[in-house]
Amino acid sequence: MTEEQQDAERGRKARDEARRRRRLAEIFGDVIPEQTSDDTEESGGPERRTDDEVQEAWLRSQVPPHHG
């Protein structure tokens, strides 16, 4: 396969992929964005907690409502 044929094949694949993404976006919308806000440094990322804080939060979330 010549270099021109390889370039043409890469271009065809890129166009097909773009067409497929457009079609999926039309049907489903932007369900899963390429990058979410917690992926960026500007957003501050997820809250940073110590292991003790994580365990305490989990324990509190497991208490049944009638145990106040």
PQR file of N, CA, C, O and H, with PARSE charges and radii, in Angstrom:
ATOM      1  N   MET A   1       0.854  -1.162   0.000 -0.4000 1.5000
ATOM      2  CA  MET A   1       0.000   0.000   0.000 -0.0000 2.0000
ATOM      3  C   MET A   1       0.906   1.233   0.000  0.5500 1.7000
ATOM      4  O   MET A   1       1.843   1.330   0.793 -0.5500 1.4000
ATOM      5  N   THR A   2       0.616   2.157  -0.890 -0.4000 1.5000
ATOM      6  CA  THR A   2       1.437   3.366  -0.977 -0.0000 2.0000
ATOM      7  C   THR A   2       1.086   4.328   0.145  0.5500 1.7000
ATOM      8  O   THR A   2       0.075   4.167   0.829 -0.5500 1.4000
ATOM      9  H   THR A   2      -0.145   2.078  -1.534  0.4000 1.0000
ATOM     10  N   GLU A   3       1.933   5.324   0.322 -0.4000 1.5000
ATOM     11  CA  GLU A   3       1.700   6.315   1.370 -0.0000 2.0000
ATOM     12  C   GLU A   3       0.416   7.093   1.094  0.5500 1.7000
ATOM     13  O   GLU A   3      -0.323   7.422   2.022 -0.5500 1.4000
ATOM     14  H   GLU A   3       2.755   5.455  -0.234  0.4000 1.0000
ATOM     15  N   GLU A   4       0.151   7.387  -0.173 -0.4000 1.5000
ATOM     16  CA  GLU A   4      -1.084   8.097  -0.528 -0.0000 2.0000
ATOM     17  C   GLU A   4      -2.312   7.260  -0.191  0.5500 1.7000
ATOM     18  O   GLU A   4      -3.315   7.789   0.288 -0.5500 1.4000
ATOM     19  H   GLU A   4       0.752   7.120  -0.927  0.4000 1.0000
ATOM     20  N   GLN A   5      -2.236   5.976  -0.435 -0.4000 1.5000
ATOM     21  CA  GLN A   5      -3.350   5.080  -0.117 -0.0000 2.0000
ATOM     22  C   GLN A   5      -3.555   4.995   1.394  0.5500 1.7000
ATOM     23  O   GLN A   5      -4.691   4.951   1.868 -0.5500 1.4000
ATOM     24  H   GLN A   5      -1.421   5.546  -0.824  0.4000 1.0000
ATOM     25  N   GLN A   6      -2.456   4.974   2.149 -0.4000 1.5000
ATOM     26  CA  GLN A   6      -2.554   4.938   3.603 -0.0000 2.0000
ATOM     27  C   GLN A   6      -3.193   6.220   4.125  0.5500 1.7000
ATOM     28  O   GLN A   6      -4.044   6.182   5.014 -0.5500 1.4000
ATOM     29  H   GLN A   6      -1.534   5.010   1.764  0.4000 1.0000
ATOM     30  N   ASP A   7      -2.771   7.374   3.557 -0.4000 1.5000
ATOM     31  CA  ASP A   7      -3.365   8.650   3.957 -0.0000 2.0000
ATOM     32  C   ASP A   7      -4.854   8.676   3.632  0.5500 1.7000
ATOM     33  O   ASP A   7      -5.657   9.147   4.437 -0.5500 1.4000
ATOM     34  H   ASP A   7      -2.080   7.405   2.835  0.4000 1.0000
ATOM     35  N   ALA A   8      -5.221   8.181   2.475 -0.4000 1.5000
ATOM     36  CA  ALA A   8      -6.632   8.147   2.076 -0.0000 2.0000
ATOM     37  C   ALA A   8      -7.430   7.246   3.014  0.5500 1.7000
ATOM     38  O   ALA A   8      -8.558   7.571   3.383 -0.5500 1.4000
ATOM     39  H   ALA A   8      -4.568   7.798   1.821  0.4000 1.0000
ATOM     40  N   GLU A   9      -6.848   6.126   3.395 -0.4000 1.5000
ATOM     41  CA  GLU A   9      -7.521   5.190   4.309 -0.0000 2.0000
ATOM     42  C   GLU A   9      -7.704   5.828   5.685  0.5500 1.7000
ATOM     43  O   GLU A   9      -8.771   5.706   6.287 -0.5500 1.4000
ATOM     44  H   GLU A   9      -5.931   5.862   3.095  0.4000 1.0000
ATOM     45  N   ARG A  10      -6.659   6.516   6.191 -0.4000 1.5000
ATOM     46  CA  ARG A  10      -6.771   7.206   7.477 -0.0000 2.0000
ATOM     47  C   ARG A  10      -7.852   8.284   7.418  0.5500 1.7000
ATOM     48  O   ARG A  10      -8.637   8.433   8.355 -0.5500 1.4000
ATOM     49  H   ARG A  10      -5.792   6.615   5.703  0.4000 1.0000
ATOM     50  N   GLY A  11      -7.892   9.028   6.327 -0.4000 1.5000
ATOM     51  CA  GLY A  11      -8.902  10.069   6.155 -0.0000 2.0000
ATOM     52  C   GLY A  11     -10.298   9.486   6.128  0.5500 1.7000
ATOM     53  O   GLY A  11     -11.214  10.046   6.729 -0.5500 1.4000
ATOM     54  H   GLY A  11      -7.255   8.908   5.566  0.4000 1.0000
ATOM     55  N   ARG A  12     -10.475   8.364   5.435 -0.4000 1.5000
ATOM     56  CA  ARG A  12     -11.780   7.706   5.367 -0.0000 2.0000
ATOM     57  C   ARG A  12     -12.216   7.238   6.746  0.5500 1.7000
ATOM     58  O   ARG A  12     -13.376   7.394   7.127 -0.5500 1.4000
ATOM     59  H   ARG A  12      -9.730   7.909   4.946  0.4000 1.0000
ATOM     60  N   LYS A  13     -11.270   6.656   7.500 -0.4000 1.5000
ATOM     61  CA  LYS A  13     -11.598   6.192   8.848 -0.0000 2.0000
ATOM     62  C   LYS A  13     -11.979   7.353   9.756  0.5500 1.7000
ATOM     63  O   LYS A  13     -12.914   7.240  10.550 -0.5500 1.4000
ATOM     64  H   LYS A  13     -10.328   6.529   7.190  0.4000 1.0000
ATOM     65  N   ALA A  14     -11.263   8.466   9.645 -0.4000 1.5000
ATOM     66  CA  ALA A  14     -11.568   9.647  10.462 -0.0000 2.0000
ATOM     67  C   ALA A  14     -12.956  10.189  10.115  0.5500 1.7000
ATOM     68  O   ALA A  14     -13.722  10.543  11.011 -0.5500 1.4000
ATOM     69  H   ALA A  14     -10.504   8.558   9.000  0.4000 1.0000
ATOM     70  N   ARG A  15     -13.284  10.257   8.819 -0.4000 1.5000
ATOM     71  CA  ARG A  15     -14.618  10.726   8.407 -0.0000 2.0000
ATOM     72  C   ARG A  15     -15.708   9.785   8.897  0.5500 1.7000
ATOM     73  O   ARG A  15     -16.755  10.233   9.365 -0.5500 1.4000
ATOM     74  H   ARG A  15     -12.661   9.970   8.091  0.4000 1.0000
ATOM     75  N   ASP A  16     -15.469   8.484   8.792 -0.4000 1.5000
ATOM     76  CA  ASP A  16     -16.451   7.510   9.265 -0.0000 2.0000
ATOM     77  C   ASP A  16     -16.680   7.642  10.767  0.5500 1.7000
ATOM     78  O   ASP A  16     -17.816   7.567  11.235 -0.5500 1.4000
ATOM     79  H   ASP A  16     -14.618   8.120   8.412  0.4000 1.0000
ATOM     80  N   GLU A  17     -15.604   7.837  11.518 -0.4000 1.5000
ATOM     81  CA  GLU A  17     -15.712   7.987  12.970 -0.0000 2.0000
ATOM     82  C   GLU A  17     -16.468   9.266  13.317  0.5500 1.7000
ATOM     83  O   GLU A  17     -17.315   9.260  14.210 -0.5500 1.4000
ATOM     84  H   GLU A  17     -14.681   7.897  11.138  0.4000 1.0000
ATOM     85  N   ALA A  18     -16.170  10.361  12.617 -0.4000 1.5000
ATOM     86  CA  ALA A  18     -16.874  11.625  12.863 -0.0000 2.0000
ATOM     87  C   ALA A  18     -18.361  11.472  12.537  0.5500 1.7000
ATOM     88  O   ALA A  18     -19.213  11.967  13.275 -0.5500 1.4000
ATOM     89  H   ALA A  18     -15.483  10.366  11.892  0.4000 1.0000
ATOM     90  N   ARG A  19     -18.665  10.801  11.457 -0.4000 1.5000
ATOM     91  CA  ARG A  19     -20.060  10.561  11.069 -0.0000 2.0000
ATOM     92  C   ARG A  19     -20.774   9.721  12.131  0.5500 1.7000
ATOM     93  O   ARG A  19     -21.916  10.003  12.494 -0.5500 1.4000
ATOM     94  H   ARG A  19     -17.973  10.398  10.858  0.4000 1.0000
ATOM     95  N   ARG A  20     -20.088   8.688  12.623 -0.4000 1.5000
ATOM     96  CA  ARG A  20     -20.674   7.821  13.650 -0.0000 2.0000
ATOM     97  C   ARG A  20     -20.940   8.623  14.923  0.5500 1.7000
ATOM     98  O   ARG A  20     -22.007   8.482  15.519 -0.5500 1.4000
ATOM     99  H   ARG A  20     -19.160   8.459  12.329  0.4000 1.0000
ATOM    100  N   ARG A  21     -20.002   9.451  15.348 -0.4000 1.5000
ATOM    101  CA  ARG A  21     -20.188  10.269  16.554 -0.0000 2.0000
ATOM    102  C   ARG A  21     -21.343  11.252  16.389  0.5500 1.7000
ATOM    103  O   ARG A  21     -22.137  11.442  17.310 -0.5500 1.4000
ATOM    104  H   ARG A  21     -19.134   9.565  14.863  0.4000 1.0000
ATOM    105  N   ARG A  22     -21.436  11.882  15.207 -0.4000 1.5000
ATOM    106  CA  ARG A  22     -22.542  12.813  14.947 -0.0000 2.0000
ATOM    107  C   ARG A  22     -23.884  12.096  15.038  0.5500 1.7000
ATOM    108  O   ARG A  22     -24.834  12.611  15.627 -0.5500 1.4000
ATOM    109  H   ARG A  22     -20.791  11.728  14.459  0.4000 1.0000
ATOM    110  N   ARG A  23     -23.954  10.913  14.454 -0.4000 1.5000
ATOM    111  CA  ARG A  23     -25.195  10.140  14.458 -0.0000 2.0000
ATOM    112  C   ARG A  23     -25.585   9.757  15.894  0.5500 1.7000
ATOM    113  O   ARG A  23     -26.752   9.859  16.272 -0.5500 1.4000
ATOM    114  H   ARG A  23     -23.182  10.494  13.976  0.4000 1.0000
ATOM    115  N   LEU A  24     -24.614   9.323  16.677 -0.4000 1.5000
ATOM    116  CA  LEU A  24     -24.898   8.983  18.072 -0.0000 2.0000
ATOM    117  C   LEU A  24     -25.332  10.211  18.869  0.5500 1.7000
ATOM    118  O   LEU A  24     -26.233  10.123  19.704 -0.5500 1.4000
ATOM    119  H   LEU A  24     -23.666   9.240  16.370  0.4000 1.0000
ATOM    120  N   ALA A  25     -24.695  11.355  18.615 -0.4000 1.5000
ATOM    121  CA  ALA A  25     -25.059  12.590  19.317 -0.0000 2.0000
ATOM    122  C   ALA A  25     -26.481  13.016  18.946  0.5500 1.7000
ATOM    123  O   ALA A  25     -27.218  13.512  19.798 -0.5500 1.4000
ATOM    124  H   ALA A  25     -23.964  11.427  17.937  0.4000 1.0000
ATOM    125  N   GLU A  26     -26.870  12.828  17.691 -0.4000 1.5000
ATOM    126  CA  GLU A  26     -28.232  13.165  17.277 -0.0000 2.0000
ATOM    127  C   GLU A  26     -29.253  12.291  17.991  0.5500 1.7000
ATOM    128  O   GLU A  26     -30.326  12.758  18.370 -0.5500 1.4000
ATOM    129  H   GLU A  26     -26.271  12.425  16.999  0.4000 1.0000
ATOM    130  N   ILE A  27     -28.915  11.035  18.168 -0.4000 1.5000
ATOM    131  CA  ILE A  27     -29.852  10.088  18.782 -0.0000 2.0000
ATOM    132  C   ILE A  27     -29.884  10.251  20.294  0.5500 1.7000
ATOM    133  O   ILE A  27     -30.960  10.364  20.882 -0.5500 1.4000
ATOM    134  H   ILE A  27     -28.043  10.655  17.860  0.4000 1.0000
ATOM    135  N   PHE A  28     -28.731  10.264  20.921 -0.4000 1.5000
ATOM    136  CA  PHE A  28     -28.656  10.223  22.374 -0.0000 2.0000
ATOM    137  C   PHE A  28     -28.295  11.558  23.019  0.5500 1.7000
ATOM    138  O   PHE A  28     -28.443  11.710  24.232 -0.5500 1.4000
ATOM    139  H   PHE A  28     -27.857  10.173  20.443  0.4000 1.0000
ATOM    140  N   GLY A  29     -27.838  12.501  22.253 -0.4000 1.5000
ATOM    141  CA  GLY A  29     -27.352  13.741  22.834 -0.0000 2.0000
ATOM    142  C   GLY A  29     -25.960  13.523  23.388  0.5500 1.7000
ATOM    143  O   GLY A  29     -25.345  12.483  23.153 -0.5500 1.4000
ATOM    144  H   GLY A  29     -27.718  12.377  21.268  0.4000 1.0000
ATOM    145  N   ASP A  30     -25.465  14.500  24.121 -0.4000 1.5000
ATOM    146  CA  ASP A  30     -24.121  14.401  24.685 -0.0000 2.0000
ATOM    147  C   ASP A  30     -24.232  13.746  26.059  0.5500 1.7000
ATOM    148  O   ASP A  30     -24.068  14.406  27.085 -0.5500 1.4000
ATOM    149  H   ASP A  30     -25.965  15.345  24.313  0.4000 1.0000
ATOM    150  N   VAL A  31     -24.509  12.449  26.068 -0.4000 1.5000
ATOM    151  CA  VAL A  31     -24.724  11.715  27.311 -0.0000 2.0000
ATOM    152  C   VAL A  31     -23.451  11.655  28.140  0.5500 1.7000
ATOM    153  O   VAL A  31     -23.475  11.910  29.344 -0.5500 1.4000
ATOM    154  H   VAL A  31     -24.642  11.914  25.234  0.4000 1.0000
ATOM    155  N   ILE A  32     -22.354  11.321  27.504 -0.4000 1.5000
ATOM    156  CA  ILE A  32     -21.089  11.202  28.211 -0.0000 2.0000
ATOM    157  C   ILE A  32     -20.105  12.171  27.549  0.5500 1.7000
ATOM    158  O   ILE A  32     -19.577  11.877  26.476 -0.5500 1.4000
ATOM    159  H   ILE A  32     -22.335  11.114  26.526  0.4000 1.0000
ATOM    160  N   PRO A  33     -19.857  13.316  28.176 -0.5600 1.5000
ATOM    161  CA  PRO A  33     -18.938  14.285  27.577  0.2800 2.0000
ATOM    162  C   PRO A  33     -17.514  13.745  27.537  0.5500 1.7000
ATOM    163  O   PRO A  33     -17.150  12.859  28.311 -0.5500 1.4000
ATOM    164  N   GLU A  34     -16.723  14.286  26.632 -0.4000 1.5000
ATOM    165  CA  GLU A  34     -15.324  13.867  26.510 -0.0000 2.0000
ATOM    166  C   GLU A  34     -14.557  14.108  27.803  0.5500 1.7000
ATOM    167  O   GLU A  34     -13.736  13.286  28.209 -0.5500 1.4000
ATOM    168  H   GLU A  34     -17.019  15.005  26.003  0.4000 1.0000
ATOM    169  N   GLN A  35     -14.831  15.254  28.455 -0.4000 1.5000
ATOM    170  CA  GLN A  35     -14.133  15.586  29.694 -0.0000 2.0000
ATOM    171  C   GLN A  35     -15.137  16.189  30.660  0.5500 1.7000
ATOM    172  O   GLN A  35     -15.927  17.057  30.288 -0.5500 1.4000
ATOM    173  H   GLN A  35     -15.498  15.922  28.125  0.4000 1.0000
ATOM    174  N   THR A  36     -15.104  15.731  31.886 -0.4000 1.5000
ATOM    175  CA  THR A  36     -16.024  16.246  32.889 -0.0000 2.0000
ATOM    176  C   THR A  36     -15.322  17.301  33.730  0.5500 1.7000
ATOM    177  O   THR A  36     -14.097  17.418  33.701 -0.5500 1.4000
ATOM    178  H   THR A  36     -14.463  15.025  32.188  0.4000 1.0000
ATOM    179  N   SER A  37     -16.106  18.066  34.478 -0.4000 1.5000
ATOM    180  CA  SER A  37     -15.531  19.166  35.244 -0.0000 2.0000
ATOM    181  C   SER A  37     -14.550  18.682  36.315  0.5500 1.7000
ATOM    182  O   SER A  37     -13.618  19.409  36.661 -0.5500 1.4000
ATOM    183  H   SER A  37     -17.101  17.971  34.502  0.4000 1.0000
ATOM    184  N   ASP A  38     -14.738  17.485  36.838 -0.4000 1.5000
ATOM    185  CA  ASP A  38     -13.810  17.013  37.871 -0.0000 2.0000
ATOM    186  C   ASP A  38     -12.496  16.503  37.287  0.5500 1.7000
ATOM    187  O   ASP A  38     -11.580  16.157  38.033 -0.5500 1.4000
ATOM    188  H   ASP A  38     -15.495  16.895  36.557  0.4000 1.0000
ATOM    189  N   ASP A  39     -12.398  16.455  35.951 -0.4000 1.5000
ATOM    190  CA  ASP A  39     -11.135  16.082  35.314 -0.0000 2.0000
ATOM    191  C   ASP A  39     -10.167  17.252  35.240  0.5500 1.7000
ATOM    192  O   ASP A  39      -8.968  17.053  35.045 -0.5500 1.4000
ATOM    193  H   ASP A  39     -13.142  16.736  35.346  0.4000 1.0000
ATOM    194  N   THR A  40     -10.670  18.461  35.393 -0.4000 1.5000
ATOM    195  CA  THR A  40      -9.830  19.639  35.232 -0.0000 2.0000
ATOM    196  C   THR A  40      -9.308  20.124  36.577  0.5500 1.7000
ATOM    197  O   THR A  40      -9.955  19.949  37.609 -0.5500 1.4000
ATOM    198  H   THR A  40     -11.644  18.623  35.552  0.4000 1.0000
ATOM    199  N   GLU A  41      -8.156  20.721  36.549 -0.4000 1.5000
ATOM    200  CA  GLU A  41      -7.550  21.246  37.770 -0.0000 2.0000
ATOM    201  C   GLU A  41      -8.286  22.491  38.262  0.5500 1.7000
ATOM    202  O   GLU A  41      -8.336  22.740  39.467 -0.5500 1.4000
ATOM    203  H   GLU A  41      -7.631  20.863  35.710  0.4000 1.0000
ATOM    204  N   GLU A  42      -8.869  23.294  37.328 -0.4000 1.5000
ATOM    205  CA  GLU A  42      -9.539  24.528  37.719 -0.0000 2.0000
ATOM    206  C   GLU A  42     -10.748  24.273  38.609  0.5500 1.7000
ATOM    207  O   GLU A  42     -11.094  25.116  39.437 -0.5500 1.4000
ATOM    208  H   GLU A  42      -8.828  23.093  36.349  0.4000 1.0000
ATOM    209  N   SER A  43     -11.389  23.128  38.449 -0.4000 1.5000
ATOM    210  CA  SER A  43     -12.598  22.855  39.219 -0.0000 2.0000
ATOM    211  C   SER A  43     -12.285  22.535  40.681  0.5500 1.7000
ATOM    212  O   SER A  43     -13.191  22.483  41.513 -0.5500 1.4000
ATOM    213  H   SER A  43     -11.108  22.443  37.776  0.4000 1.0000
ATOM    214  N   GLY A  44     -11.037  22.327  40.988 -0.4000 1.5000
ATOM    215  CA  GLY A  44     -10.665  21.979  42.352 -0.0000 2.0000
ATOM    216  C   GLY A  44     -10.723  20.485  42.591  0.5500 1.7000
ATOM    217  O   GLY A  44     -10.267  19.998  43.625 -0.5500 1.4000
ATOM    218  H   GLY A  44     -10.301  22.370  40.313  0.4000 1.0000
ATOM    219  N   GLY A  45     -11.280  19.759  41.644 -0.4000 1.5000
ATOM    220  CA  GLY A  45     -11.349  18.313  41.758 -0.0000 2.0000
ATOM    221  C   GLY A  45     -12.260  17.864  42.877  0.5500 1.7000
ATOM    222  O   GLY A  45     -12.906  18.693  43.519 -0.5500 1.4000
ATOM    223  H   GLY A  45     -11.650  20.155  40.803  0.4000 1.0000
ATOM    224  N   PRO A  46     -12.323  16.594  43.117 -0.5600 1.5000
ATOM    225  CA  PRO A  46     -13.177  16.093  44.191  0.2800 2.0000
ATOM    226  C   PRO A  46     -12.657  16.549  45.551  0.5500 1.7000
ATOM    227  O   PRO A  46     -11.470  16.824  45.726 -0.5500 1.4000
ATOM    228  N   GLU A  47     -13.565  16.618  46.491 -0.4000 1.5000
ATOM    229  CA  GLU A  47     -13.189  17.021  47.845 -0.0000 2.0000
ATOM    230  C   GLU A  47     -12.161  16.032  48.381  0.5500 1.7000
ATOM    231  O   GLU A  47     -12.339  14.818  48.281 -0.5500 1.4000
ATOM    232  H   GLU A  47     -14.529  16.395  46.349  0.4000 1.0000
ATOM    233  N   ARG A  48     -11.106  16.557  48.938 -0.4000 1.5000
ATOM    234  CA  ARG A  48     -10.051  15.699  49.504 -0.0000 2.0000
ATOM    235  C   ARG A  48     -10.331  15.483  50.981  0.5500 1.7000
ATOM    236  O   ARG A  48     -10.369  16.429  51.767 -0.5500 1.4000
ATOM    237  H   ARG A  48     -10.961  17.543  49.019  0.4000 1.0000
ATOM    238  N   ARG A  49     -10.527  14.211  51.349 -0.4000 1.5000
ATOM    239  CA  ARG A  49     -10.794  13.887  52.751 -0.0000 2.0000
ATOM    240  C   ARG A  49      -9.804  12.837  53.208  0.5500 1.7000
ATOM    241  O   ARG A  49      -9.275  12.067  52.406 -0.5500 1.4000
ATOM    242  H   ARG A  49     -10.496  13.442  50.710  0.4000 1.0000
ATOM    243  N   THR A  50      -9.561  12.818  54.511 -0.4000 1.5000
ATOM    244  CA  THR A  50      -8.673  11.808  55.068 -0.0000 2.0000
ATOM    245  C   THR A  50      -9.431  10.489  55.134  0.5500 1.7000
ATOM    246  O   THR A  50     -10.651  10.450  54.973 -0.5500 1.4000
ATOM    247  H   THR A  50      -9.991  13.444  55.162  0.4000 1.0000
ATOM    248  N   ASP A  51      -8.705   9.428  55.368 -0.4000 1.5000
ATOM    249  CA  ASP A  51      -9.335   8.113  55.484 -0.0000 2.0000
ATOM    250  C   ASP A  51     -10.338   8.087  56.635  0.5500 1.7000
ATOM    251  O   ASP A  51     -11.407   7.486  56.521 -0.5500 1.4000
ATOM    252  H   ASP A  51      -7.714   9.459  55.498  0.4000 1.0000
ATOM    253  N   ASP A  52      -9.989   8.741  57.745 -0.4000 1.5000
ATOM    254  CA  ASP A  52     -10.910   8.776  58.893 -0.0000 2.0000
ATOM    255  C   ASP A  52     -12.213   9.488  58.520  0.5500 1.7000
ATOM    256  O   ASP A  52     -13.296   9.044  58.900 -0.5500 1.4000
ATOM    257  H   ASP A  52      -9.121   9.229  57.838  0.4000 1.0000
ATOM    258  N   GLU A  53     -12.107  10.572  57.789 -0.4000 1.5000
ATOM    259  CA  GLU A  53     -13.312  11.309  57.380 -0.0000 2.0000
ATOM    260  C   GLU A  53     -14.167  10.486  56.422  0.5500 1.7000
ATOM    261  O   GLU A  53     -15.395  10.504  56.503 -0.5500 1.4000
ATOM    262  H   GLU A  53     -11.226  10.933  57.480  0.4000 1.0000
ATOM    263  N   VAL A  54     -13.517   9.772  55.524 -0.4000 1.5000
ATOM    264  CA  VAL A  54     -14.252   8.917  54.582 -0.0000 2.0000
ATOM    265  C   VAL A  54     -14.970   7.805  55.343  0.5500 1.7000
ATOM    266  O   VAL A  54     -16.140   7.528  55.080 -0.5500 1.4000
ATOM    267  H   VAL A  54     -12.519   9.757  55.458  0.4000 1.0000
ATOM    268  N   GLN A  55     -14.278   7.171  56.279 -0.4000 1.5000
ATOM    269  CA  GLN A  55     -14.885   6.097  57.060 -0.0000 2.0000
ATOM    270  C   GLN A  55     -16.040   6.623  57.907  0.5500 1.7000
ATOM    271  O   GLN A  55     -17.080   5.972  58.013 -0.5500 1.4000
ATOM    272  H   GLN A  55     -13.327   7.396  56.493  0.4000 1.0000
ATOM    273  N   GLU A  56     -15.863   7.795  58.508 -0.4000 1.5000
ATOM    274  CA  GLU A  56     -16.923   8.396  59.325 -0.0000 2.0000
ATOM    275  C   GLU A  56     -18.152   8.712  58.466  0.5500 1.7000
ATOM    276  O   GLU A  56     -19.282   8.453  58.879 -0.5500 1.4000
ATOM    277  H   GLU A  56     -15.018   8.323  58.421  0.4000 1.0000
ATOM    278  N   ALA A  57     -17.932   9.266  57.284 -0.4000 1.5000
ATOM    279  CA  ALA A  57     -19.042   9.597  56.384 -0.0000 2.0000
ATOM    280  C   ALA A  57     -19.773   8.324  55.963  0.5500 1.7000
ATOM    281  O   ALA A  57     -21.002   8.298  55.914 -0.5500 1.4000
ATOM    282  H   ALA A  57     -17.013   9.477  56.949  0.4000 1.0000
ATOM    283  N   TRP A  58     -19.014   7.266  55.657 -0.4000 1.5000
ATOM    284  CA  TRP A  58     -19.640   6.014  55.260 -0.0000 2.0000
ATOM    285  C   TRP A  58     -20.474   5.445  56.416  0.5500 1.7000
ATOM    286  O   TRP A  58     -21.612   5.020  56.220 -0.5500 1.4000
ATOM    287  H   TRP A  58     -18.015   7.287  55.697  0.4000 1.0000
ATOM    288  N   LEU A  59     -19.901   5.444  57.603 -0.4000 1.5000
ATOM    289  CA  LEU A  59     -20.592   4.908  58.773 -0.0000 2.0000
ATOM    290  C   LEU A  59     -21.894   5.670  59.020  0.5500 1.7000
ATOM    291  O   LEU A  59     -22.934   5.057  59.259 -0.5500 1.4000
ATOM    292  H   LEU A  59     -18.977   5.789  57.763  0.4000 1.0000
ATOM    293  N   ARG A  60     -21.839   6.997  58.965 -0.4000 1.5000
ATOM    294  CA  ARG A  60     -23.040   7.803  59.177 -0.0000 2.0000
ATOM    295  C   ARG A  60     -24.094   7.537  58.106  0.5500 1.7000
ATOM    296  O   ARG A  60     -25.290   7.578  58.397 -0.5500 1.4000
ATOM    297  H   ARG A  60     -20.994   7.494  58.771  0.4000 1.0000
ATOM    298  N   SER A  61     -23.671   7.267  56.876 -0.4000 1.5000
ATOM    299  CA  SER A  61     -24.639   6.995  55.800 -0.0000 2.0000
ATOM    300  C   SER A  61     -25.304   5.636  55.961  0.5500 1.7000
ATOM    301  O   SER A  61     -26.340   5.382  55.346 -0.5500 1.4000
ATOM    302  H   SER A  61     -22.700   7.234  56.639  0.4000 1.0000
ATOM    303  N   GLN A  62     -24.726   4.755  56.778 -0.4000 1.5000
ATOM    304  CA  GLN A  62     -25.273   3.411  56.970 -0.0000 2.0000
ATOM    305  C   GLN A  62     -26.245   3.312  58.151  0.5500 1.7000
ATOM    306  O   GLN A  62     -26.884   2.276  58.333 -0.5500 1.4000
ATOM    307  H   GLN A  62     -23.884   4.962  57.278  0.4000 1.0000
ATOM    308  N   VAL A  63     -26.364   4.360  58.945 -0.4000 1.5000
ATOM    309  CA  VAL A  63     -27.246   4.313  60.114 -0.0000 2.0000
ATOM    310  C   VAL A  63     -28.691   4.386  59.651  0.5500 1.7000
ATOM    311  O   VAL A  63     -29.048   5.301  58.908 -0.5500 1.4000
ATOM    312  H   VAL A  63     -25.845   5.201  58.798  0.4000 1.0000
ATOM    313  N   PRO A  64     -29.536   3.445  60.071 -0.5600 1.5000
ATOM    314  CA  PRO A  64     -30.946   3.479  59.685  0.2800 2.0000
ATOM    315  C   PRO A  64     -31.627   4.735  60.236  0.5500 1.7000
ATOM    316  O   PRO A  64     -31.215   5.247  61.277 -0.5500 1.4000
ATOM    317  N   PRO A  65     -32.664   5.239  59.553 -0.5600 1.5000
ATOM    318  CA  PRO A  65     -33.324   6.483  59.957  0.2800 2.0000
ATOM    319  C   PRO A  65     -33.900   6.432  61.380  0.5500 1.7000
ATOM    320  O   PRO A  65     -33.892   7.446  62.078 -0.5500 1.4000
ATOM    321  N   HIS A  66     -34.390   5.289  61.812 -0.4000 1.5000
ATOM    322  CA  HIS A  66     -34.994   5.209  63.131 -0.0000 2.0000
ATOM    323  C   HIS A  66     -33.955   5.194  64.257  0.5500 1.7000
ATOM    324  O   HIS A  66     -34.329   5.206  65.430 -0.5500 1.4000
ATOM    325  H   HIS A  66     -34.396   4.465  61.246  0.4000 1.0000
ATOM    326  N   HIS A  67     -32.677   5.168  63.930 -0.4000 1.5000
ATOM    327  CA  HIS A  67     -31.625   5.222  64.953 -0.0000 2.0000
ATOM    328  C   HIS A  67     -31.037   6.625  65.089  0.5500 1.7000
ATOM    329  O   HIS A  67     -30.021   6.812  65.759 -0.5500 1.4000
ATOM    330  H   HIS A  67     -32.373   5.157  62.977  0.4000 1.0000
ATOM    331  N   GLY A  68     -31.677   7.616  64.450 -0.4000 1.5000
ATOM    332  CA  GLY A  68     -31.397   9.023  64.559 -0.0000 2.0000
ATOM    333  C   GLY A  68     -30.028   9.429  64.444  0.5500 1.7000
ATOM    334  O   GLY A  68     -29.728  10.619  64.529 -0.5500 1.4000
ATOM    335  H   GLY A  68     -32.502   7.465  63.906  0.4000 1.0000
TER
END
